Amino acid sequence: MVKVAILGYGTVGSGVYEVLRKNAKSIKRKAGQDIDIKYIVDVREFPDHPESNLFIKDFNQVLEDDEVSIVVEVIGGIKPAYDFTKSALSAGKSVVTSNKELVATCGTELLNLALEKNVNYMFEASVGGGIPIIRPLHQCLAANEVTEIFGILNGTTNYILTKMIKEHQNFDDALSDAQAKGYAERNPAADVDGIDACRKITILSSLAFGKAVDANKVPTRGIRDVTLQDVKYAQKLGCVVKLIGHTKKEGERVFCEVSPMLVPNENPLSNVEDVFNAITVKGDSIGEVIFYGKGAGKLPTASAVVADIIDTSMHLHQNKFGAWKAVEGDFSIPEDEIASRVFVVVSSEDRENEKFKVRTLFGEDTDIIDNSSNETDFAFITGNMPLREVKEKLAAIGKVVKWMRVLENE
Ligand code: HSE
């Protein structure tokens, strides 16, 4: 029998408890032995819980108990999750987590510690909630040189953008709707400013390319500035606006970003709606594969955590996946070098003259869409060129209200 301790009895922790209890028989069949919960560590009291005897407050009790071989860290955040994880791995216990902030920030150190101690630090639930993506990258796609990953990695912002696209709600109303449904937090910054998606693409990039990406250096833009007018322009140009996490490798260098982008209607990601996530992985042998499903929620996330517990129970003293490495020097590709088409919104008192300039700079056949509700604004999409070139040309144009890249999928 394998004994586990669950750290944190919030949404994910209670989901893990529920799945381990509900599916105990089939989990035993798959793991080859019983997986039992010995402790649930939480500072709060749960006197009415049917197994209130499992609850303890002191993590040291877990650490000192040799019977516990798997620690399930579902507290979230850095403190005290980092200290607990480090102590557990140092004590020779494997750790399973859904904590994307910790994996994105301290994953390099913790994975290398797990490798050194010959235990596992598993984090399937940290990206895409219930969608299998970490293990497929590690195992099923292992034969490939992965070249590029892009996806909708945040359910809350995808819900907000879907409301803007389908129901023509403005950003503030769509955000209130997402908050009322319990998708967005009262402080929605981590979701709407792209921070959550940044952590997820950082993890995917580090894993796929083996080099630790620094989340703080990833260009990250959220969706606060996306307007209903942008959504309408995009629709007229045959696209939808989506928040995209994107990473690709060229030679030894890696590009990583989070940004709202125009996704052409022919790209399958354009049809991913509401709180769903989807991740496209490109490999040199597989071509393209897409992972789609529920990227958040109690039981979908618990599903991924429990799968990691089962896998870990079968590899208790054998490090299964290795670790990505810290790399000396800057290996990032500057955003300005990335080539794509770019959607640009311009405002000018002399709209016709400005449109003439756009056609002179970007070509006679440039698609230009007027804003029908005023006489000053218009939008267009450039040809495929490095962002630096787009910016240089735009310097010659009047007031550029905004630009967003188009998601290219050659
Ligand atoms: N806030 C996240 C989302 C939860 O909306 O996708 C899952 O990481």
Boltz pocket constraint, residues with backbone or C-beta under 6 A from the ligand:
constraints:
  - pocket:
      binder: B
      contacts: [[A, 126], [A, 129], [A, 153], [A, 154], [A, 155], [A, 156], [A, 157], [A, 183], [A, 191], [A, 196], [A, 275], [A, 295], [A, 296], [A, 297]]
      max_distance: 6.0
